[in-house]
Amino acid sequence: MVRDLFIDTTNNCILLIYEEDNIIIDTYFENNLTKVSDIVNQKIDDLLEKNKTRLRDINNFFVVKGPGTFTGVKVGITVAKTCKMLNNNIRIFLISSLQLMSGIKATMAVLDARSNKSYVGVYIDGKPYFPDQVLDNNMLEDFYSNCKNILKNIKYVKNYDSILLVENFKSIKHLLNEIENIDLLVPLYIKQYT
């Protein structure tokens, strides 16, 4: 049996997805958190214990690398890196917050980057159409208009609001690339652009 654990702690939330043989067995989601780092390990333990498994039984970790808050991004990546250091057979796959927000549909995903800026990702079929970038907020409307001229059915999503994250993960999971060398696990923090 192959066991997967998806972890997103990047944007003041915890989203955990536990799968067995590519079937979602259980999920946990909590939003608007201020101290993700204080509770994430307990939430992971609770989810796995509820499903009669242990962290050491996980074969694959799917981790959101950001953009996100400094602590939030570090938490998910640290869990995966620590498990990989303890068991080199564990596989780690990374996903961008913007890619997760987009899922498989044509989407322009926007995350607040503070200082009147936003991270922007444009995705089609779960793949980046443009590289993720930082834009001034006063440029977003024009950028979206240009995207709509090129991609007729593009949708606009912002800051994890009203997004079906579990469904999005499931729809793009097969596109994610494995990171074999944990030294290449590079987080993307909000405000890293300065």
Backbone bond lengths (Angstrom), bond angles and torsions (degrees), N, CA, C in turn:
res aa  C-N    CA-C-N  psi(-1)  N-CA   C-N-CA  omega(-1)  CA-C   N-CA-C  phi
1 M - - - 1.450 - - 1.529 109.28 -
2 V 1.316 116.02 133.53 1.465 121.98 177.52 1.524 108.13 -99.02
3 R 1.322 115.09 126.27 1.460 120.86 -179.32 1.527 109.37 -113.57
4 D 1.335 115.66 129.74 1.457 122.19 -179.59 1.520 109.31 -118.84
5 L 1.336 114.82 145.59 1.459 120.66 173.37 1.521 108.20 -130.87
6 F 1.324 114.96 121.44 1.455 122.52 175.28 1.520 107.57 -98.04
7 I 1.349 116.35 134.44 1.464 121.47 -178.62 1.525 109.09 -131.31
8 D 1.335 115.23 124.01 1.459 120.83 170.30 1.521 107.96 -128.70
9 T 1.326 115.59 115.05 1.466 122.14 177.06 1.523 110.28 -126.50
10 T 1.325 117.54 19.93 1.457 121.00 -165.50 1.520 116.00 -79.94
11 N 1.299 119.09 -31.55 1.466 120.69 -169.38 1.525 112.22 -129.52
12 N 1.334 114.31 61.01 1.468 122.03 177.90 1.522 113.05 58.30
13 C 1.323 115.14 33.52 1.459 120.28 176.51 1.523 108.66 -144.16
14 I 1.316 114.42 166.43 1.464 121.05 168.19 1.522 106.34 -125.76
15 L 1.310 115.79 122.75 1.457 121.71 171.18 1.517 106.69 -124.18
16 L 1.317 115.83 121.11 1.459 122.58 176.86 1.517 107.96 -121.47
17 I 1.313 116.62 136.42 1.465 122.10 175.94 1.520 106.79 -130.03
18 Y 1.321 116.16 123.12 1.457 121.30 177.83 1.522 108.28 -108.73
19 E 1.342 115.45 127.64 1.465 121.19 -179.62 1.527 110.61 -125.19
20 E 1.305 114.67 148.85 1.465 122.13 169.14 1.520 107.06 -125.37
21 D 1.325 115.78 126.95 1.465 121.92 -178.85 1.527 111.88 47.33
22 N 1.331 115.06 45.69 1.462 123.11 174.14 1.532 113.99 69.64
23 I 1.313 117.17 15.61 1.467 121.78 176.81 1.521 107.90 -113.96
24 I 1.325 116.51 128.37 1.461 120.07 178.69 1.521 109.11 -67.20
25 I 1.319 115.03 121.52 1.459 121.77 179.46 1.525 110.33 -96.46
26 D 1.334 116.22 -40.04 1.464 119.44 -176.53 1.524 109.38 -159.46
27 T 1.327 115.07 156.47 1.463 121.52 176.42 1.521 109.25 -138.54
28 Y 1.303 114.17 159.78 1.464 120.78 172.81 1.522 107.07 -141.53
29 F 1.334 116.27 133.28 1.458 120.55 177.65 1.513 109.75 -140.21
30 E 1.325 114.75 133.56 1.457 120.89 172.66 1.522 106.78 -143.21
31 N 1.324 115.76 134.51 1.455 121.61 -173.49 1.527 110.56 -117.33
32 N 1.321 116.03 168.13 1.461 123.71 176.97 1.517 112.77 57.53
33 L 1.305 115.80 44.63 1.458 121.36 179.69 1.523 110.22 -93.80
34 T 1.316 115.78 146.38 1.461 119.07 176.48 1.524 111.78 -104.96
35 K 1.312 118.13 -20.63 1.473 121.68 -176.31 1.531 110.42 -129.04
36 V 1.326 116.12 61.70 1.470 120.94 179.93 1.527 110.69 -54.86
37 S 1.320 116.20 -42.93 1.465 120.20 -175.23 1.525 112.62 -63.39
38 D 1.324 117.50 -25.76 1.461 120.80 -178.98 1.518 113.41 -75.54
39 I 1.334 117.38 -22.80 1.470 118.78 -172.34 1.517 115.31 -122.33
40 V 1.333 118.54 -11.96 1.464 119.35 -171.61 1.525 112.67 -62.43
41 N 1.316 118.61 -42.13 1.469 119.49 -179.06 1.526 111.25 -61.54
42 Q 1.330 116.70 -40.91 1.462 119.99 178.78 1.526 111.03 -66.19
43 K 1.324 117.21 -38.96 1.474 120.97 179.68 1.530 110.79 -66.71
44 I 1.332 116.88 -38.82 1.467 120.07 175.49 1.524 109.76 -63.22
45 D 1.326 116.73 -48.71 1.471 120.66 178.87 1.527 111.11 -58.08
46 D 1.334 117.52 -44.13 1.468 121.26 -179.79 1.519 111.58 -61.50
47 L 1.326 116.13 -45.15 1.468 120.23 -179.12 1.527 110.87 -62.81
48 L 1.327 116.13 -45.95 1.467 119.42 -178.09 1.520 111.43 -69.71
49 E 1.327 117.31 -40.84 1.466 120.32 178.68 1.529 110.85 -62.91
50 K 1.311 116.71 -41.82 1.472 121.81 177.39 1.528 110.90 -56.78
51 N 1.333 115.95 -31.11 1.463 121.33 -178.25 1.524 112.78 -104.77
52 K 1.322 114.90 19.10 1.467 123.35 173.29 1.529 113.25 54.64
53 T 1.314 114.70 45.55 1.458 120.06 174.33 1.520 108.94 -139.89
54 R 1.330 115.09 172.32 1.468 120.55 -178.31 1.521 109.09 -127.58
55 L 1.303 115.40 162.97 1.461 120.56 -179.68 1.529 111.02 -58.92
56 R 1.305 116.88 -37.10 1.470 119.80 -178.98 1.531 112.91 -69.44
57 D 1.347 116.80 -11.79 1.464 120.70 177.63 1.527 113.54 -87.67
58 I 1.328 116.44 -7.43 1.473 120.41 -178.19 1.526 109.03 -74.38
59 N 1.325 115.91 131.83 1.471 122.08 178.52 1.522 112.69 -92.51
60 N 1.335 116.13 -37.43 1.455 121.33 -174.14 1.529 110.60 -132.95
61 F 1.317 115.02 133.02 1.461 120.89 173.42 1.520 108.08 -109.77
62 F 1.311 115.74 134.12 1.460 123.36 173.79 1.520 105.27 -115.63
63 V 1.332 116.64 116.28 1.461 120.92 -169.87 1.518 110.36 -126.97
64 V 1.334 115.12 135.61 1.456 120.50 175.73 1.522 108.16 -80.87
65 K 1.341 115.51 125.59 1.466 121.47 -174.70 1.516 113.16 -94.05
66 G 1.325 118.00 -2.30 1.450 122.70 -177.47 1.509 109.10 111.49
67 P 1.298 117.81 -175.18 1.452 125.84 6.74 1.521 111.80 -66.75
68 G 1.312 113.46 150.64 1.452 120.85 179.15 1.505 110.74 -175.54
69 T 1.312 115.11 -174.65 1.458 119.87 -179.23 1.521 109.44 -66.46
70 F 1.314 116.29 152.32 1.460 121.68 -177.05 1.529 111.26 -54.49
71 T 1.327 116.35 -54.56 1.467 119.53 -177.59 1.520 110.79 -67.40
72 G 1.331 116.99 -42.70 1.459 120.07 -178.48 1.512 113.11 -58.94
73 V 1.325 116.30 -44.55 1.469 120.34 179.43 1.520 110.27 -65.01
74 K 1.325 116.45 -44.46 1.471 120.17 -178.43 1.526 112.64 -61.93
75 V 1.325 117.44 -35.69 1.468 120.98 -174.52 1.526 111.06 -61.98
76 G 1.313 117.67 -55.31 1.464 120.50 -177.84 1.516 112.59 -61.81
77 I 1.326 116.11 -43.69 1.462 120.47 -179.70 1.527 110.85 -66.16
78 T 1.315 117.48 -38.51 1.466 120.76 179.69 1.523 111.62 -64.22
79 V 1.317 117.29 -41.35 1.476 120.48 177.45 1.527 109.64 -58.47
80 A 1.324 116.67 -49.83 1.467 120.71 -177.91 1.529 111.50 -65.09
81 K 1.335 117.53 -44.01 1.469 120.74 -179.29 1.523 111.18 -63.60
82 T 1.323 116.61 -40.88 1.462 120.22 -179.99 1.523 110.55 -63.28
83 C 1.320 116.73 -44.97 1.466 119.81 178.71 1.525 111.28 -63.39
84 K 1.325 116.89 -38.65 1.475 121.27 178.58 1.527 110.73 -65.58
85 M 1.345 117.27 -38.50 1.466 119.75 178.58 1.526 110.79 -66.56
86 L 1.326 117.24 -31.46 1.456 121.03 179.56 1.529 112.69 -81.24
87 N 1.330 116.18 -26.97 1.459 120.95 -179.85 1.526 107.93 -144.75
88 N 1.319 116.20 100.81 1.464 121.04 -175.78 1.528 112.98 -66.78
89 N 1.324 119.11 -10.77 1.466 121.16 178.09 1.526 112.50 -78.56
90 I 1.320 117.09 -13.30 1.459 120.74 177.58 1.521 108.88 -67.16
91 R 1.326 115.05 140.36 1.457 121.12 177.55 1.527 108.56 -106.51
92 I 1.343 116.14 140.74 1.454 121.52 -179.85 1.525 108.66 -122.80
93 F 1.329 114.75 132.81 1.453 122.74 178.05 1.526 107.81 -123.06
94 L 1.316 117.22 137.00 1.458 121.38 -179.33 1.528 110.73 -109.01
95 I 1.321 113.94 150.03 1.456 121.68 177.21 1.529 107.88 -140.22
96 S 1.296 116.71 144.27 1.459 122.46 174.93 1.528 109.55 -79.17
97 S 1.322 116.70 145.93 1.470 120.91 173.68 1.525 110.19 -55.72
98 L 1.318 116.23 -40.07 1.463 120.87 -178.14 1.525 111.39 -67.97
99 Q 1.320 116.93 -37.36 1.465 120.90 176.90 1.527 109.88 -66.72
100 L 1.322 117.03 -41.33 1.469 120.79 177.75 1.526 110.56 -62.56
101 M 1.320 116.81 -42.06 1.461 120.52 178.86 1.528 111.33 -62.59
102 S 1.318 117.02 -32.33 1.465 121.91 -175.22 1.519 113.17 -81.81
103 G 1.322 117.04 -38.15 1.458 119.01 -174.76 1.515 110.77 65.53
104 I 1.316 116.60 -142.92 1.458 122.10 -173.21 1.536 112.29 -94.37
105 K 1.329 117.67 -12.68 1.467 121.11 -176.16 1.524 111.27 -86.45
106 A 1.331 115.31 160.02 1.463 120.68 174.96 1.527 107.78 -65.42
107 T 1.325 115.98 117.28 1.468 120.70 -171.12 1.517 110.77 -146.23
108 M 1.328 114.14 143.53 1.458 121.17 165.93 1.524 105.67 -107.62
109 A 1.335 115.88 112.20 1.463 122.14 -178.56 1.520 109.08 -101.33
110 V 1.331 116.00 135.15 1.460 122.09 -175.62 1.526 109.29 -129.24
111 L 1.319 115.68 130.74 1.468 122.26 174.62 1.523 109.19 -124.16
112 D 1.314 115.93 136.28 1.458 121.51 177.33 1.522 109.03 -61.54
113 A 1.335 116.00 124.15 1.465 121.29 179.16 1.531 111.17 -106.13
114 R 1.317 116.25 9.59 1.464 122.83 -179.26 1.532 109.87 70.37
115 S 1.305 117.24 172.77 1.475 124.15 177.18 1.526 112.99 51.77
116 N 1.354 116.48 38.32 1.460 122.49 177.46 1.530 112.88 62.04
117 K 1.330 115.25 32.96 1.462 122.02 177.51 1.526 109.29 -130.25
118 S 1.323 115.82 161.56 1.464 121.76 177.54 1.521 109.89 -139.70
119 Y 1.328 115.11 145.12 1.459 120.57 166.83 1.515 106.81 -79.81
120 V 1.332 116.47 137.21 1.454 121.38 -178.23 1.520 108.85 -132.34
121 G 1.323 114.94 132.25 1.454 121.29 174.16 1.518 109.23 -130.49
122 V 1.309 117.05 136.20 1.459 122.15 175.93 1.523 106.64 -115.51
123 Y 1.332 115.69 122.40 1.462 121.82 -174.89 1.513 110.87 -127.72
124 I 1.319 114.97 141.07 1.459 122.99 173.99 1.523 106.80 -131.23
125 D 1.306 116.76 130.26 1.467 121.76 -178.92 1.528 111.14 54.69
126 G 1.340 116.52 33.53 1.462 121.45 177.63 1.513 115.05 79.15
127 K 1.324 116.96 1.45 1.473 120.98 -177.98 1.523 109.96 -115.54
128 P 1.344 116.56 147.84 1.468 118.35 -179.33 1.524 112.17 -65.71
129 Y 1.322 115.61 131.33 1.463 121.59 174.52 1.528 109.51 -85.43
130 F 1.323 115.54 -39.44 1.464 124.68 171.13 1.522 105.99 -123.80
131 P 1.312 118.46 156.73 1.473 118.69 171.43 1.532 109.66 -63.52
132 D 1.326 116.82 144.12 1.462 120.64 174.24 1.523 108.32 -55.38
133 Q 1.321 115.91 143.37 1.453 119.94 -175.66 1.519 111.39 -149.45
134 V 1.314 115.49 168.11 1.458 122.44 175.24 1.516 107.98 -106.93
135 L 1.345 116.17 130.17 1.460 121.47 178.16 1.520 109.61 -126.18
136 D 1.321 115.89 150.64 1.458 120.20 169.12 1.526 107.82 -64.81
137 N 1.320 116.81 142.24 1.463 120.17 -178.12 1.521 112.97 -59.09
138 N 1.316 118.05 -30.43 1.465 119.92 179.86 1.536 112.30 -71.20
139 M 1.315 117.91 -7.00 1.466 122.23 178.18 1.533 112.67 -98.52
140 L 1.327 117.71 -10.59 1.469 121.09 -172.83 1.522 112.92 -61.33
141 E 1.310 117.18 -45.44 1.465 120.05 -176.36 1.529 111.26 -62.22
142 D 1.316 116.81 -45.45 1.472 120.10 178.42 1.529 111.22 -65.49
143 F 1.313 116.64 -40.57 1.461 120.47 179.05 1.528 110.39 -61.35
144 Y 1.339 115.98 -44.57 1.465 120.33 178.79 1.537 110.74 -64.16
145 S 1.311 117.71 -41.48 1.477 121.12 177.55 1.523 110.70 -59.58
146 N 1.318 116.37 -43.70 1.468 119.83 177.54 1.519 111.39 -63.34
147 C 1.316 116.44 -40.36 1.475 119.87 177.60 1.523 110.78 -62.68
148 K 1.334 117.03 -41.58 1.470 120.72 179.28 1.523 111.43 -64.60
149 N 1.320 117.55 -31.62 1.466 120.03 176.89 1.521 111.62 -67.51
150 I 1.318 116.29 -32.95 1.461 121.49 -179.31 1.532 110.61 -87.17
151 L 1.328 116.06 -44.74 1.465 122.77 -175.25 1.525 108.38 -116.13
152 K 1.281 117.27 96.73 1.471 122.39 -168.61 1.532 114.23 -57.48
153 N 1.297 119.14 -39.03 1.465 121.29 -173.78 1.519 113.63 -103.69
154 I 1.312 117.21 27.49 1.462 120.16 -177.22 1.532 109.98 -71.39
155 K 1.317 115.70 137.52 1.465 119.85 175.20 1.524 108.95 -104.22
156 Y 1.318 115.53 164.55 1.462 123.20 -176.98 1.519 107.77 -120.55
157 V 1.337 116.89 125.08 1.470 121.02 176.59 1.519 108.54 -129.22
158 K 1.338 115.07 149.20 1.460 118.68 -175.24 1.531 110.89 -141.09
159 N 1.330 114.93 134.04 1.471 123.44 168.14 1.527 115.23 51.44
160 Y 1.310 118.54 39.00 1.457 123.27 176.14 1.533 113.05 66.57
161 D 1.336 118.06 12.84 1.465 121.60 -178.09 1.520 110.63 -76.90
162 S 1.327 116.21 124.65 1.471 123.09 173.74 1.528 112.51 52.76
163 I 1.313 116.97 43.77 1.463 121.71 179.85 1.528 108.53 -112.59
164 L 1.305 116.26 137.21 1.464 121.82 178.57 1.527 108.26 -85.86
165 L 1.327 116.23 79.58 1.458 121.79 -172.02 1.523 112.75 -63.41
166 V 1.321 118.28 -40.38 1.469 120.59 -179.03 1.528 109.67 -63.69
167 E 1.319 117.02 -45.66 1.459 121.07 179.15 1.530 110.67 -64.44
168 N 1.331 116.16 -39.55 1.465 119.31 178.49 1.521 110.96 -62.85
169 F 1.332 116.83 -44.88 1.465 119.97 177.94 1.527 110.08 -57.53
170 K 1.299 116.35 -48.94 1.471 120.63 -177.47 1.541 110.45 -59.58
171 S 1.324 116.69 -37.62 1.465 119.84 -175.56 1.527 113.25 -73.89
172 I 1.340 118.29 -22.60 1.469 119.68 -176.96 1.530 113.15 -117.36
173 K 1.299 117.93 0.47 1.469 121.69 -176.96 1.528 111.78 -51.89
174 H 1.308 117.50 -41.30 1.465 121.94 -177.59 1.526 113.12 -66.51
175 L 1.334 117.49 -14.89 1.467 121.32 -179.08 1.525 113.38 -89.95
176 L 1.310 117.34 -11.22 1.463 120.49 -171.47 1.515 111.45 -77.31
177 N 1.317 114.97 142.31 1.462 121.24 -177.66 1.521 111.07 -96.01
178 E 1.310 114.70 138.69 1.462 120.99 177.28 1.529 110.12 -74.31
179 I 1.306 115.97 139.86 1.461 123.01 173.04 1.526 106.45 -103.26
180 E 1.301 116.69 108.58 1.460 119.84 -176.35 1.520 112.32 -83.87
181 N 1.306 117.26 -34.02 1.454 121.88 -179.75 1.530 108.26 -100.99
182 I 1.334 117.12 111.14 1.468 119.17 -175.22 1.522 112.93 -65.77
183 D 1.313 117.21 -15.92 1.466 119.09 174.95 1.527 111.31 -69.23
184 L 1.339 116.91 -15.51 1.459 121.32 178.42 1.525 112.40 -91.86
185 L 1.321 117.15 3.34 1.460 121.34 176.04 1.521 108.19 -74.15
186 V 1.303 116.23 95.24 1.454 121.10 -175.39 1.528 108.77 -107.66
187 P 1.326 117.22 114.26 1.463 120.27 178.28 1.523 111.38 -74.97
188 L 1.315 115.97 157.19 1.453 122.04 176.85 1.525 107.10 -119.50
189 Y 1.317 115.30 107.79 1.456 121.40 -175.97 1.530 110.59 -93.20
190 I 1.314 115.99 146.76 1.448 120.04 169.08 1.525 107.23 -62.44
191 K 1.318 115.14 137.26 1.467 124.54 -178.01 1.517 113.23 77.87
192 Q 1.322 118.25 8.53 1.468 120.54 176.56 1.525 110.70 -67.38
193 Y 1.314 117.32 -21.26 1.456 122.16 -175.53 1.516 113.46 -69.22
194 T 1.340 118.49 -16.03 1.476 119.91 -175.73 1.504 112.25 -75.04
